[in-house]
Amino acid sequence: QKEVEQNSGPLSVPEGAIASLNCTYSDRVSQSFFWYRQYSGKSPELIMSIYSNGDKEDGRFTAQLNKASQYVSLLIRDSQPSDSATYLCAVKYGGATNKLIFGTGTLLAVQP
Amino acid sequence: GAGVSQSPSNKVTEKGKDVELRCDPISGHTALYWYRQSLGQGLEFLIYFQGNSAPDKSGLPSDRFSAERTGGSVSTLTIQRTQQEDSAVYLCASSAGTYNEQFFGPGTRLTVL
């Protein structure tokens, strides 16, 4: 059973702090990794993708991938109340199918 | 519009009725996916279309569920003889290119009474 695990939270951080969201996955041949943000009542919005080991930065967001540890994380610097949402980790496993396996998400609450 | 569109946005139906949900992918995207999200649950893969290849139907929960994609663009997800456990948000996504970044539509909220 291919799985993607996330802490459901809520993760509460003060405004301006760094929020750290974590995700582990079970299949070593996984190729692509994605972070989606989902506001309550809305559909998921892609915010980061990462394909190779190391860090990838985009504005206030940094995705980190460690394939040896089967671990991917998302850092949000200078957190804002508008960042409060559920963050979904998604993994594309190896093979012909292009489907994504999603974690159940971590709820982030940024306190003003 | 530039994004994935879905219709209807909300659908209320009675148990046992058939429903059709529609998805218009981003223009030029060759891959189209259907997922569903039940209350408090993660996204569950249903079916995947890629170009003219046979679809990956491995996520369909029962033979009451079917989907088609006409002309490589618009897709329709059909649920026959709906049950209360079918109540969920049905999300469509499309992607293009090597790295499979999927972009989601706004979803259809299905309520089966």
Boltz contact constraints between the chains, C-beta under 6 A:
constraints:
  - contact:
      token1: [A, 32]
      token2: [B, 100]
      max_distance: 6.0
  - contact:
      token1: [A, 43]
      token2: [B, 91]
      max_distance: 6.0
  - contact:
      token1: [A, 43]
      token2: [B, 104]
      max_distance: 6.0
  - contact:
      token1: [A, 43]
      token2: [B, 106]
      max_distance: 6.0
  - contact:
      token1: [A, 43]
      token2: [B, 107]
      max_distance: 6.0
  - contact:
      token1: [A, 44]
      token2: [B, 104]
      max_distance: 6.0
  - contact:
      token1: [A, 46]
      token2: [B, 101]
      max_distance: 6.0
  - contact:
      token1: [A, 49]
      token2: [B, 101]
      max_distance: 6.0
  - contact:
      token1: [A, 92]
      token2: [B, 100]
      max_distance: 6.0
  - contact:
      token1: [A, 97]
      token2: [B, 56]
      max_distance: 6.0
  - contact:
      token1: [A, 98]
      token2: [B, 100]
      max_distance: 6.0
  - contact:
      token1: [A, 99]
      token2: [B, 45]
      max_distance: 6.0
  - contact:
      token1: [A, 99]
      token2: [B, 48]
      max_distance: 6.0
  - contact:
      token1: [A, 102]
      token2: [B, 42]
      max_distance: 6.0
  - contact:
      token1: [A, 102]
      token2: [B, 43]
      max_distance: 6.0
  - contact:
      token1: [A, 104]
      token2: [B, 42]
      max_distance: 6.0
